[in-house]
Amino acid sequence: MREDDKVLIDFCRQQYREFKVDDWISLSHISEQLKVAALFLKGTTWYKRDQELGMVCYQWGLELKQLPVLVKQYRFDCARFSGMLKKQIQFDGQGFKL
């Protein structure tokens, strides 16, 4: 796992447990990958933070319909990201079974 992937996964895992809109907003300048991850996670049923992520994406001016373009632009691998994050959340004993 690349270091930037690990940082993103760790952040999203922590936010799954205790979501803070301000944490997302304060880090938005660091990585476009974070913005794509937020938009992707907003569109999932398993992350369970749709409302909160909606607020984050709204503040960033992002809409779910932009996801395909952003995924391509920033080479964001949704399946890989999703799989890694789900494994970490499951490892924590939080949420769902894979």
All heavy atoms as an XYZ file, in Angstrom:
828
protein
N       0.851     -1.179      0.000
C       0.000      0.000      0.000
C       0.895      1.239      0.000
O       1.833      1.334      0.785
C      -0.904     -0.012      1.240
C      -1.854      1.152      1.299
S      -2.902      1.272      2.797
C      -3.503     -0.341      3.063
N       0.591      2.163     -0.894
C       1.357      3.408     -0.940
C       1.046      4.244      0.300
O      -0.019      4.147      0.889
C       0.978      4.202     -2.193
C       1.309      3.499     -3.478
C       0.913      4.325     -4.669
N      -0.382      4.964     -4.475
C      -1.208      5.299     -5.454
N      -0.894      5.068     -6.694
N      -2.355      5.886     -5.206
N       2.004      5.081      0.677
C       1.845      5.886      1.891
C       0.633      6.815      1.806
O      -0.120      6.954      2.777
C       3.110      6.697      2.169
C       3.069      7.475      3.463
C       2.910      6.612      4.713
O       3.345      5.450      4.722
O       2.321      7.114      5.690
N       0.422      7.458      0.642
C      -0.731      8.358      0.524
C      -2.043      7.591      0.591
O      -3.034      8.089      1.112
C      -0.642      9.239     -0.718
C      -0.481      8.461     -2.007
O      -0.051      7.301     -1.968
O      -0.774      9.038     -3.075
N      -2.066      6.327      0.094
C      -3.259      5.485      0.234
C      -3.522      5.180      1.700
O      -4.661      5.233      2.163
C      -3.092      4.162     -0.516
C      -3.126      4.310     -2.023
O      -3.622      5.347     -2.513
O      -2.649      3.390     -2.709
N      -2.450      4.857      2.412
C      -2.581      4.527      3.834
C      -3.137      5.714      4.622
O      -4.025      5.545      5.456
C      -1.235      4.094      4.394
C      -1.302      3.658      5.851
C       0.041      3.224      6.359
C       0.051      2.806      7.807
N      -1.031      3.165      8.651
N      -2.644      6.893      4.352
C      -3.118      8.093      5.046
C      -4.604      8.312      4.765
O      -5.395      8.579      5.675
C      -2.281      9.331      4.645
C      -2.911     10.614      5.166
C      -0.856      9.196      5.149
N      -5.000      8.184      3.506
C      -6.402      8.377      3.121
C      -7.293      7.323      3.767
O      -8.347      7.650      4.326
C      -6.538      8.354      1.596
C      -7.932      8.599      1.040
C      -8.475      9.961      1.451
C      -7.906      8.482     -0.484
N      -6.874      6.062      3.719
C      -7.654      4.975      4.322
C      -7.771      5.177      5.831
O      -8.860      5.040      6.399
C      -7.010      3.599      4.004
C      -7.081      3.297      2.506
C      -7.653      2.481      4.825
C      -8.470      3.113      1.947
N      -6.685      5.503      6.481
C      -6.708      5.727      7.937
C      -7.646      6.871      8.307
O      -8.398      6.783      9.272
C      -5.307      6.002      8.476
C      -4.426      4.770      8.512
O      -4.946      3.634      8.352
O      -3.206      4.931      8.693
N      -7.590      7.950      7.529
C      -8.468      9.088      7.802
C      -9.936      8.687      7.642
O     -10.758      8.975      8.515
C      -8.126     10.244      6.861
C      -9.060     11.418      7.007
C      -8.924     12.292      8.074
C     -10.070     11.644      6.091
C      -9.793     13.369      8.228
C     -10.939     12.711      6.231
C     -10.799     13.581      7.305
N     -10.263      8.025      6.554
C     -11.654      7.626      6.301
C     -12.136      6.603      7.318
O     -13.300      6.623      7.722
C     -11.798      7.092      4.881
S     -11.567      8.362      3.619
N     -11.245      5.717      7.745
C     -11.591      4.738      8.781
C     -11.915      5.454     10.092
O     -12.911      5.156     10.758
C     -10.443      3.763      8.978
C     -10.774      2.671      9.984
C      -9.631      1.729     10.173
N      -8.660      2.365     11.039
C      -7.393      2.013     11.131
N      -6.917      1.050     10.386
N      -6.585      2.626     11.954
N     -11.093      6.408     10.463
C     -11.332      7.160     11.696
C     -12.639      7.950     11.598
O     -13.407      8.014     12.550
C     -10.144      8.089     11.963
C     -10.208      8.840     13.264
C     -10.927     10.180     13.154
O     -10.911     10.825     12.112
N     -11.579     10.585     14.209
N     -12.896      8.509     10.435
C     -14.123      9.285     10.245
C     -15.364      8.397     10.250
O     -16.445      8.849     10.610
C     -14.048     10.079      8.940
C     -13.049     11.220      8.984
C     -13.471     12.313      9.946
O     -14.570     12.847      9.863
N     -12.594     12.646     10.880
N     -15.222      7.151      9.864
C     -16.337      6.204      9.935
C     -16.780      6.045     11.385
O     -17.962      5.966     11.670
C     -15.898      4.853      9.350
C     -16.981      3.800      9.327
C     -17.886      3.743      8.278
C     -17.080      2.850     10.346
C     -18.872      2.772      8.242
C     -18.058      1.881     10.319
C     -18.962      1.847      9.259
O     -19.938      0.883      9.225
N     -15.797      5.999     12.279
C     -16.091      5.844     13.709
C     -16.633      7.129     14.321
O     -17.556      7.099     15.123
C     -14.829      5.408     14.454
C     -14.366      4.020     14.112
C     -13.262      3.558     15.049
N     -12.151      4.480     15.160
C     -10.970      4.314     14.572
N     -10.753      3.272     13.817
N     -10.015      5.193     14.745
N     -16.010      8.245     13.968
C     -16.375      9.528     14.574
C     -16.224     10.626     13.528
O     -15.158     11.225     13.388
C     -15.471      9.814     15.780
C     -15.885     11.030     16.550
C     -14.997     11.251     17.774
O     -14.260     10.349     18.179
O     -15.077     12.363     18.301
N     -17.301     10.874     12.822
C     -17.277     11.801     11.695
C     -17.278     13.245     12.181
O     -18.064     13.615     13.053
C     -18.499     11.571     10.800
C     -18.350     12.174      9.435
C     -17.920     11.417      8.379
C     -18.648     13.518      9.218
C     -17.776     11.967      7.114
C     -18.503     14.080      7.962
C     -18.070     13.299      6.913
N     -16.373     14.032     11.596
C     -16.309     15.466     11.898
C     -16.162     16.216     10.584
O     -15.124     16.138      9.922
C     -15.121     15.774     12.810
C     -15.239     15.130     14.184
C     -14.052     15.438     15.039
C     -14.192     14.749     16.381
N     -12.977     14.868     17.183
N     -17.193     16.942     10.225
C     -17.204     17.702      8.974
C     -15.991     18.623      8.900
O     -15.337     18.721      7.861
C     -18.517     18.503      8.824
C     -18.449     19.459      7.657
C     -19.707     17.562      8.670
N     -15.665     19.274      9.996
C     -14.551     20.226     10.003
C     -13.213     19.568      9.654
O     -12.353     20.205      9.049
C     -14.442     20.932     11.356
C     -15.606     21.875     11.599
O     -16.280     22.270     10.617
O     -15.855     22.218     12.774
N     -13.041     18.296     10.037
C     -11.798     17.593      9.692
C     -11.653     17.459      8.180
O     -10.568     17.658      7.639
C     -11.754     16.206     10.333
C     -11.569     16.260     11.835
O     -11.339     17.355     12.390
O     -11.665     15.186     12.466
N     -12.741     17.121      7.512
C     -12.704     16.990      6.057
C     -12.406     18.335      5.408
O     -11.555     18.434      4.529
C     -14.034     16.446      5.527
C     -14.283     15.019      5.877
C     -14.746     14.541      7.072
C     -14.085     13.886      5.035
N     -14.840     13.183      7.006
C     -14.451     12.750      5.773
C     -13.638     13.728      3.719
C     -14.390     11.465      5.238
C     -13.581     12.442      3.189
C     -13.944     11.335      3.939
N     -13.113     19.355      5.855
C     -12.951     20.690      5.261
C     -11.529     21.208      5.469
O     -10.916     21.756      4.557
C     -13.974     21.682      5.846
C     -15.412     21.194      5.590
C     -13.768     23.077      5.286
C     -15.782     20.972      4.148
N     -10.990     20.997      6.653
C      -9.648     21.522      6.945
C      -8.558     20.821      6.138
O      -7.487     21.384      5.941
C      -9.342     21.423      8.437
O      -9.204     20.069      8.829
N      -8.809     19.621      5.649
C      -7.809     18.879      4.891
C      -8.004     18.954      3.376
O      -7.211     18.401      2.629
C      -7.809     17.406      5.324
C      -7.376     17.147      6.746
C      -7.542     15.668      7.086
C      -5.936     17.577      6.960
N      -9.024     19.630      2.934
C      -9.356     19.629      1.505
C      -8.240     20.204      0.634
O      -8.094     19.815     -0.518
C     -10.653     20.389      1.253
O     -10.501     21.760      1.550
N      -7.433     21.087      1.185
C      -6.351     21.691      0.400
C      -5.186     20.727      0.184
O      -4.337     20.948     -0.665
C      -5.851     22.963      1.086
C      -5.168     22.691      2.392
N      -5.868     22.382      3.539
C      -3.862     22.635      2.718
C      -5.006     22.174      4.516
N      -3.775     22.324      4.049
N      -5.135     19.667      0.959
C      -4.018     18.735      0.907
C      -4.107     17.781     -0.278
O      -3.118     17.502     -0.929
C      -3.924     17.936      2.221
C      -3.570     18.890      3.360
C      -2.919     16.808      2.122
C      -3.604     18.263      4.726
N      -5.303     17.289     -0.574
C      -5.410     16.224     -1.556
C      -6.728     16.250     -2.318
O      -7.797     16.280     -1.708
C      -5.268     14.878     -0.848
O      -5.588     13.822     -1.695
N      -6.613     16.205     -3.624
C      -7.809     16.050     -4.446
C      -8.377     14.649     -4.268
O      -9.575     14.434     -4.432
C      -7.482     16.320     -5.918
C      -7.111     17.767     -6.202
C      -8.207     18.758     -5.853
O      -9.403     18.471     -6.070
O      -7.856     19.831     -5.338
N      -7.504     13.694     -3.908
C      -7.955     12.324     -3.665
C      -8.984     12.295     -2.523
O      -9.924     11.520     -2.558
C      -6.770     11.419     -3.317
C      -5.779     11.232     -4.436
C      -6.280     10.274     -5.503
O      -7.017      9.347     -5.220
N      -5.880     10.528     -6.729
N      -8.796     13.138     -1.524
C      -9.739     13.210     -0.411
C     -11.113     13.647     -0.900
O     -12.133     13.109     -0.478
C      -9.232     14.168      0.669
C     -10.139     14.349      1.886
C     -10.275     13.044      2.663
C      -9.600     15.447      2.780
N     -11.135     14.599     -1.812
C     -12.404     15.075     -2.352
C     -13.107     13.978     -3.154
O     -14.313     13.789     -3.035
C     -12.181     16.307     -3.221
C     -11.735     17.515     -2.428
C     -11.497     18.707     -3.320
C     -11.036     19.909     -2.534
N     -10.794     21.078     -3.370
N     -12.333     13.247     -3.948
C     -12.918     12.156     -4.725
C     -13.406     11.057     -3.785
O     -14.492     10.505     -3.977
C     -11.917     11.597     -5.762
C     -12.543     10.474     -6.565
C     -11.420     12.701     -6.686
N     -12.631     10.766     -2.754
C     -13.034      9.752     -1.774
C     -14.338     10.151     -1.087
O     -15.235      9.319     -0.910
C     -11.931      9.547     -0.741
N     -14.460     11.406     -0.709
C     -15.683     11.878     -0.058
C     -16.882     11.725     -0.980
O     -17.948     11.257     -0.555
C     -15.529     13.339      0.358
N     -16.711     12.095     -2.212
C     -17.800     11.986     -3.178
C     -18.157     10.517     -3.417
O     -19.334     10.160     -3.458
C     -17.389     12.668     -4.484
C     -18.479     13.076     -5.446
C     -19.536     13.940     -4.789
C     -17.865     13.817     -6.634
N     -17.144      9.676     -3.555
C     -17.378      8.248     -3.738
C     -18.125      7.668     -2.535
O     -19.125      6.967     -2.679
C     -16.056      7.503     -3.947
C     -16.192      6.019     -3.859
C     -16.805      5.309     -4.893
C     -15.742      5.329     -2.742
C     -16.957      3.927     -4.799
C     -15.884      3.958     -2.652
C     -16.491      3.252     -3.685
N     -17.631      7.953     -1.327
C     -18.248      7.407     -0.117
C     -19.668      7.909      0.077
O     -20.520      7.182      0.591
C     -17.391      7.723      1.105
C     -16.049      6.997      1.151
C     -15.188      7.556      2.279
C     -16.240      5.497      1.288
N     -19.931      9.127     -0.345
C     -21.295      9.669     -0.265
C     -22.261      8.816     -1.072
O     -23.410      8.632     -0.697
C     -21.329     11.106     -0.762
C     -22.703     11.747     -0.699
C     -22.700     13.111     -1.326
C     -24.048     13.782     -1.291
N     -25.187     12.961     -1.619
N     -21.773      8.251     -2.159
C     -22.618      7.438     -3.033
C     -22.743      5.979     -2.633
O     -23.440      5.217     -3.295
N     -22.075      5.581     -1.542
C     -22.173      4.187     -1.101
C     -23.291      4.036     -0.081
O     -23.735      5.024      0.517
C     -20.862      3.704     -0.450
O     -20.673      4.367      0.797
C     -19.665      3.925     -1.367
N     -23.712      2.800      0.126
C     -24.696      2.520      1.178
C     -24.012      2.018      2.446
O     -24.575      2.112      3.528
C     -25.705      1.454      0.715
O     -24.990      0.286      0.306
C     -26.534      1.971     -0.448
N     -22.800      1.529      2.331
C     -22.140      0.904      3.471
C     -21.376      1.875      4.377
O     -21.137      1.567      5.535
C     -21.203     -0.213      3.005
C     -20.148      0.223      2.043
C     -20.212      0.169      0.689
C     -18.866      0.776      2.364
N     -19.052      0.657      0.138
C     -18.200      1.033      1.147
C     -18.205      1.073      3.554
C     -16.929      1.582      1.089
C     -16.936      1.614      3.499
C     -16.310      1.858      2.287
N     -20.978      3.027      3.878
C     -20.198      3.952      4.716
C     -21.074      4.669      5.744
O     -20.605      5.071      6.800
C     -19.437      4.951      3.846
C     -18.349      5.698      4.590
C     -17.179      5.057      4.984
C     -18.471      7.047      4.896
C     -16.168      5.736      5.668
C     -17.465      7.739      5.572
C     -16.326      7.075      5.954
O     -15.330      7.754      6.622
N     -22.336      4.809      5.441
C     -23.349      5.306      6.385
C     -23.127      6.729      6.897
O     -23.484      7.061      8.015
C     -23.493      4.356      7.563
C     -23.703      2.912      7.151
C     -24.784      2.282      7.912
C     -24.934      0.829      7.601
N     -25.784      0.512      6.510
N     -22.522      7.552      6.076
C     -22.318      8.957      6.460
C     -22.788      9.879      5.332
O     -22.202     10.939      5.111
C     -20.836      9.215      6.763
C     -20.296      8.438      7.934
C     -20.947      8.889      9.216
N     -20.304      8.270     10.367
C     -20.546      8.627     11.601
N     -21.407      9.589     11.855
N     -19.932      8.022     12.593
N     -23.838      9.460      4.663
C     -24.320     10.181      3.491
C     -24.653     11.638      3.792
O     -24.262     12.536      3.057
C     -25.550      9.470      2.909
C     -26.072     10.148      1.667
O     -25.295     10.239      0.689
O     -27.220     10.610      1.676
N     -25.360     11.872      4.866
C     -25.768     13.239      5.196
C     -24.561     14.124      5.499
O     -24.454     15.243      4.992
C     -26.733     13.219      6.381
C     -27.548     14.463      6.522
C     -28.660     14.263      7.529
O     -28.520     13.529      8.503
N     -29.773     14.934      7.305
N     -23.644     13.618      6.294
C     -22.464     14.388      6.656
C     -21.579     14.646      5.438
O     -21.084     15.752      5.238
C     -21.650     13.669      7.732
C     -22.362     13.510      9.055
C     -23.036     12.158      9.205
O     -23.501     11.588      8.193
O     -23.103     11.668     10.349
N     -21.386     13.597      4.624
C     -20.589     13.759      3.411
C     -21.276     14.693      2.421
O     -20.605     15.404      1.675
C     -20.313     12.402      2.769
C     -19.266     11.567      3.502
C     -19.286     10.132      3.018
C     -17.882     12.168      3.344
N     -22.592     14.708      2.446
C     -23.333     15.655      1.617
C     -22.994     17.088      1.977
O     -22.811     17.944      1.102
N     -22.856     17.365      3.272
C     -22.480     18.707      3.720
C     -21.066     19.055      3.259
O     -20.809     20.175      2.815
C     -22.578     18.809      5.240
C     -23.994     18.816      5.768
S     -24.082     19.112      7.554
C     -23.623     17.512      8.185
N     -20.166     18.089      3.376
C     -18.777     18.302      2.963
C     -18.717     18.588      1.467
O     -18.102     19.574      1.027
C     -17.906     17.076      3.320
C     -16.541     17.177      2.679
C     -17.790     16.923      4.836
N     -19.345     17.730      0.690
C     -19.319     17.892     -0.773
C     -19.987     19.191     -1.204
O     -19.517     19.856     -2.133
C     -19.974     16.687     -1.446
S     -19.010     15.170     -1.273
N     -21.040     19.571     -0.523
C     -21.708     20.835     -0.833
C     -20.753     22.009     -0.615
O     -20.662     22.919     -1.444
C     -22.974     20.993      0.024
C     -23.659     22.314     -0.182
C     -24.480     22.519     -1.295
C     -23.491     23.354      0.723
C     -25.113     23.737     -1.492
C     -24.115     24.579      0.525
C     -24.926     24.766     -0.577
O     -25.545     25.978     -0.770
N     -20.025     21.976      0.489
C     -19.072     23.064      0.769
C     -17.952     23.114     -0.263
O     -17.396     24.176     -0.526
C     -18.500     22.917      2.181
C     -19.522     23.247      3.238
C     -18.913     23.368      4.611
O     -17.769     23.766      4.779
N     -19.691     23.037      5.629
N     -17.616     21.967     -0.834
C     -16.584     21.908     -1.867
C     -17.143     22.153     -3.258
O     -16.391     22.203     -4.229
C     -15.885     20.555     -1.851
C     -14.999     20.330     -0.678
C     -14.412     21.269      0.124
C     -14.582     19.060     -0.178
N     -13.656     20.657      1.091
C     -13.738     19.301      0.925
C     -14.825     17.741     -0.555
C     -13.145     18.277      1.656
C     -14.237     16.725      0.174
C     -13.409     16.996      1.265
N     -18.466     22.268     -3.370
C     -19.091     22.483     -4.673
C     -19.112     21.233     -5.545
O     -19.099     21.338     -6.775
N     -19.147     20.064     -4.910
C     -19.138     18.803     -5.646
C     -20.509     18.146     -5.641
O     -21.224     18.202     -4.641
C     -18.133     17.833     -5.018
C     -16.674     18.257     -5.030
C     -15.834     17.237     -4.267
C     -16.172     18.395     -6.455
N     -20.834     17.506     -6.758
C     -22.066     16.742     -6.887
C     -21.718     15.337     -7.340
O     -20.744     15.127     -8.061
C     -22.996     17.395     -7.911
C     -23.464     18.777     -7.506
C     -24.386     19.381     -8.552
O     -25.052     18.626     -9.277
O     -24.425     20.613     -8.636
N     -22.548     14.382     -6.940
C     -22.286     12.981     -7.251
C     -22.134     12.728     -8.751
O     -21.335     11.891     -9.159
C     -23.406     12.104     -6.670
C     -23.089     10.643     -6.434
C     -21.809     10.451     -5.641
C     -24.243      9.953     -5.754
N     -22.848     13.497     -9.561
C     -22.757     13.293    -11.013
C     -21.355     13.614    -11.556
O     -21.008     13.207    -12.658
C     -23.817     14.116    -11.740
C     -23.637     15.620    -11.622
C     -24.771     16.345    -12.308
C     -24.619     17.847    -12.160
N     -25.746     18.553    -12.769
N     -20.533     14.309    -10.776
C     -19.162     14.629    -11.183
C     -18.188     13.480    -10.938
O     -17.051     13.517    -11.409
C     -18.660     15.861    -10.419
C     -19.418     17.135    -10.711
C     -18.991     18.233     -9.774
O     -19.410     18.259     -8.616
N     -18.141     19.134    -10.258
N     -18.615     12.471    -10.187
C     -17.705     11.408     -9.775
C     -16.973     10.730    -10.934
O     -15.739     10.600    -10.866
C     -18.442     10.367     -8.917
C     -17.572      9.255     -8.347
C     -16.475      9.807     -7.443
C     -18.428      8.246     -7.588
N     -17.641     10.316    -12.009
C     -16.896      9.640    -13.093
C     -15.766     10.488    -13.675
O     -14.681      9.972    -13.956
C     -17.970      9.357    -14.141
C     -19.258      9.335    -13.389
C     -19.082     10.322    -12.278
N     -16.000     11.765    -13.831
C     -14.970     12.656    -14.375
C     -13.798     12.787    -13.403
O     -12.633     12.715    -13.801
C     -15.567     14.049    -14.703
C     -14.478     15.040    -15.085
C     -16.622     13.935    -15.785
N     -14.098     12.960    -12.117
C     -13.051     13.123    -11.114
C     -12.251     11.833    -10.913
O     -11.037     11.879    -10.725
C     -13.652     13.588     -9.791
C     -14.274     14.985     -9.821
C     -14.993     15.277     -8.503
C     -13.230     16.037    -10.114
N     -12.937     10.700    -10.971
C     -12.257      9.407    -10.849
C     -11.214      9.265    -11.953
O     -10.073      8.876    -11.703
C     -13.280      8.244    -10.896
C     -12.601      6.922    -11.192
C     -14.052      8.174     -9.587
N     -11.614      9.611    -13.150
C     -10.693      9.516    -14.283
C      -9.572     10.556    -14.165
O      -8.398     10.249    -14.363
C     -11.455      9.709    -15.589
C     -10.616      9.491    -16.812
C     -11.459      9.573    -18.065
C     -10.583      9.328    -19.289
N     -11.357      9.342    -20.516
N      -9.933     11.779    -13.844
C      -8.964     12.870    -13.761
C      -7.877     12.599    -12.723
O      -6.698     12.875    -12.953
C      -9.695     14.172    -13.430
C      -8.786     15.387    -13.338
C      -9.564     16.661    -13.044
O     -10.791     16.680    -13.018
N      -8.847     17.728    -12.813
N      -8.265     12.072    -11.571
C      -7.304     11.869    -10.483
C      -6.875     10.405    -10.330
O      -6.219     10.054     -9.357
C      -7.862     12.418     -9.168
C      -8.029     13.908     -9.245
C      -9.292     14.484     -9.352
C      -6.926     14.741     -9.268
C      -9.439     15.855     -9.458
C      -7.068     16.120     -9.367
C      -8.326     16.662     -9.468
O      -8.470     18.032     -9.576
N      -7.271      9.577    -11.307
C      -6.901      8.146    -11.321
C      -7.222      7.478     -9.990
O      -6.392      6.786     -9.384
C      -5.422      7.993    -11.655
C      -5.092      8.496    -13.025
C      -3.634      8.277    -13.343
N      -3.365      8.814    -14.685
C      -2.310      9.521    -14.982
N      -1.400      9.773    -14.071
N      -2.129      9.969    -16.207
N      -8.437      7.697     -9.544
C      -8.906      7.148     -8.273
C      -9.526      5.784     -8.531
O     -10.491      5.661     -9.276
C      -9.940      8.100     -7.644
C     -10.353      7.726     -6.264
C      -9.590      8.122     -5.176
C     -11.501      6.992     -6.044
C      -9.976      7.788     -3.890
C     -11.895      6.656     -4.760
C     -11.129      7.054     -3.683
N      -8.977      4.756     -7.934
C      -9.459      3.390     -8.111
C     -10.504      3.093     -7.033
O     -10.167      2.719     -5.907
C      -8.280      2.420     -8.022
C      -8.652      0.994     -8.348
O      -9.845      0.631     -8.235
O      -7.743      0.225     -8.722
N     -11.771      3.269     -7.393
C     -12.867      3.125     -6.428
C     -12.910      1.728     -5.811
O     -13.088      1.585     -4.604
C     -14.208      3.433     -7.088
S     -14.388      5.142     -7.623
N     -12.754      0.696     -6.638
C     -12.836     -0.684     -6.141
C     -11.701     -0.972     -5.156
O     -11.920     -1.579     -4.100
C     -12.808     -1.665     -7.304
N     -10.524     -0.557     -5.494
C      -9.360     -0.780     -4.618
C      -9.524     -0.019     -3.299
O      -9.316     -0.571     -2.214
C      -8.088     -0.340     -5.340
C      -6.822     -0.570     -4.573
C      -5.598     -0.260     -5.471
N      -4.372     -0.431     -4.760
C      -3.756      0.527     -4.075
N      -4.246      1.745     -4.041
N      -2.632      0.280     -3.440
N      -9.887      1.251     -3.400
C     -10.101      2.079     -2.216
C     -11.187      1.473     -1.327
O     -11.011      1.328     -0.121
C     -10.475      3.503     -2.642
C     -10.918      4.377     -1.512
C     -10.002      4.907     -0.618
C     -12.264      4.676     -1.336
C     -10.408      5.712      0.438
C     -12.678      5.482     -0.295
C     -11.755      6.004      0.599
N     -12.300      1.115     -1.930
C     -13.417      0.542     -1.199
C     -13.013     -0.745     -0.481
O     -13.305     -0.932      0.702
C     -14.574      0.270     -2.165
O     -15.654     -0.324     -1.502
N     -12.320     -1.615     -1.192
C     -11.891     -2.875     -0.593
C     -10.954     -2.674      0.582
O     -11.100     -3.320      1.635
N      -9.981     -1.789      0.420
C      -9.025     -1.527      1.506
C      -9.717     -0.912      2.716
O      -9.443     -1.292      3.859
C      -7.895     -0.620      1.017
C      -6.955     -1.279      0.050
S      -5.448     -0.328     -0.348
C      -6.091      1.250     -0.872
N     -10.613      0.037      2.473
C     -11.294      0.706      3.583
C     -12.230     -0.259      4.307
O     -12.258     -0.297      5.543
C     -12.054      1.931      3.081
C     -12.797      2.739      4.141
C     -11.868      3.172      5.274
C     -13.475      3.947      3.501
N     -12.973     -1.060      3.559
C     -13.869     -2.033      4.190
C     -13.092     -3.013      5.062
O     -13.522     -3.351      6.169
C     -14.652     -2.811      3.131
C     -15.792     -2.044      2.524
C     -16.490     -2.903      1.487
C     -17.672     -2.213      0.872
N     -18.330     -3.064     -0.135
N     -11.945     -3.471      4.589
C     -11.122     -4.393      5.378
C     -10.664     -3.746      6.673
O     -10.669     -4.377      7.732
C      -9.916     -4.864      4.571
C     -10.268     -5.896      3.540
C      -9.042     -6.322      2.762
C      -9.452     -7.261      1.638
N      -8.324     -7.637      0.786
N     -10.272     -2.485      6.618
C      -9.821     -1.786      7.819
C     -10.973     -1.568      8.802
O     -10.798     -1.725     10.008
C      -9.175     -0.449      7.458
C      -7.839     -0.590      6.785
C      -6.835     -1.313      7.650
O      -6.682     -1.032      8.830
N      -6.152     -2.279      7.069
N     -12.135     -1.221      8.283
C     -13.296     -1.020      9.153
C     -13.705     -2.346      9.784
O     -13.991     -2.411     10.985
C     -14.463     -0.386      8.371
C     -14.113      1.057      7.993
C     -15.755     -0.427      9.197
C     -15.078      1.700      7.017
N     -13.684     -3.403      9.000
C     -14.014     -4.730      9.523
C     -12.979     -5.150     10.578
O     -13.329     -5.686     11.620
C     -14.061     -5.750      8.402
C     -14.497     -7.124      8.864
C     -14.482     -8.143      7.750
O     -13.722     -8.020      6.801
N     -15.323     -9.148      7.871
N     -11.708     -4.875     10.308
C     -10.636     -5.187     11.247
C     -10.871     -4.487     12.584
O     -10.602     -5.044     13.640
C      -9.277     -4.777     10.651
C      -8.124     -5.070     11.547
C      -7.634     -6.359     11.678
C      -7.518     -4.055     12.274
C      -6.554     -6.629     12.511
C      -6.428     -4.310     13.096
C      -5.955     -5.598     13.228
N     -11.380     -3.277     12.523
C     -11.671     -2.503     13.745
C     -12.865     -3.054     14.502
O     -13.146     -2.625     15.611
C     -11.990     -1.041     13.404
C     -10.762     -0.246     13.007
O      -9.628     -0.731     13.203
O     -10.938      0.864     12.485
N     -13.619     -3.967     13.858
C     -14.826     -4.485     14.489
C     -15.994     -3.525     14.362
O     -16.986     -3.631     15.073
N     -15.889     -2.592     13.429
C     -16.933     -1.588     13.220
C     -17.812     -2.003     12.042
O     -17.300     -2.341     10.995
C     -16.336     -0.228     12.881
C     -15.347      0.297     13.873
C     -16.030      0.870     15.099
O     -17.083      1.455     14.989
N     -15.418      0.685     16.229
N     -19.091     -1.967     12.222
C     -19.970     -2.079     11.072
C     -20.206     -3.483     10.559
O     -20.557     -4.374     11.298
N     -20.003     -3.671      9.319
C     -20.480     -4.790      8.532
C     -19.508     -5.954      8.455
O     -18.361     -5.848      8.791
C     -20.773     -4.295      7.120
C     -19.607     -3.533      6.547
C     -18.543     -4.178      5.951
C     -19.561     -2.165      6.682
C     -17.463     -3.479      5.468
C     -18.463     -1.460      6.200
C     -17.427     -2.118      5.589
N     -20.037     -7.049      7.958
C     -19.228     -8.211      7.610
C     -19.082     -8.229      6.100
O     -20.016     -7.943      5.376
C     -19.916     -9.503      8.055
C     -20.143     -9.591      9.537
C     -18.935    -10.135     10.219
C     -19.212    -10.372     11.677
N     -18.158     -9.970     12.524
N     -17.891     -8.571      5.615
C     -17.659     -8.655      4.167
C     -18.126     -9.985      3.636
O     -18.138    -10.958      4.270
C     -16.179     -8.447      3.857
C     -15.633     -7.079      4.230
C     -14.139     -7.030      3.940
C     -16.334     -5.987      3.458
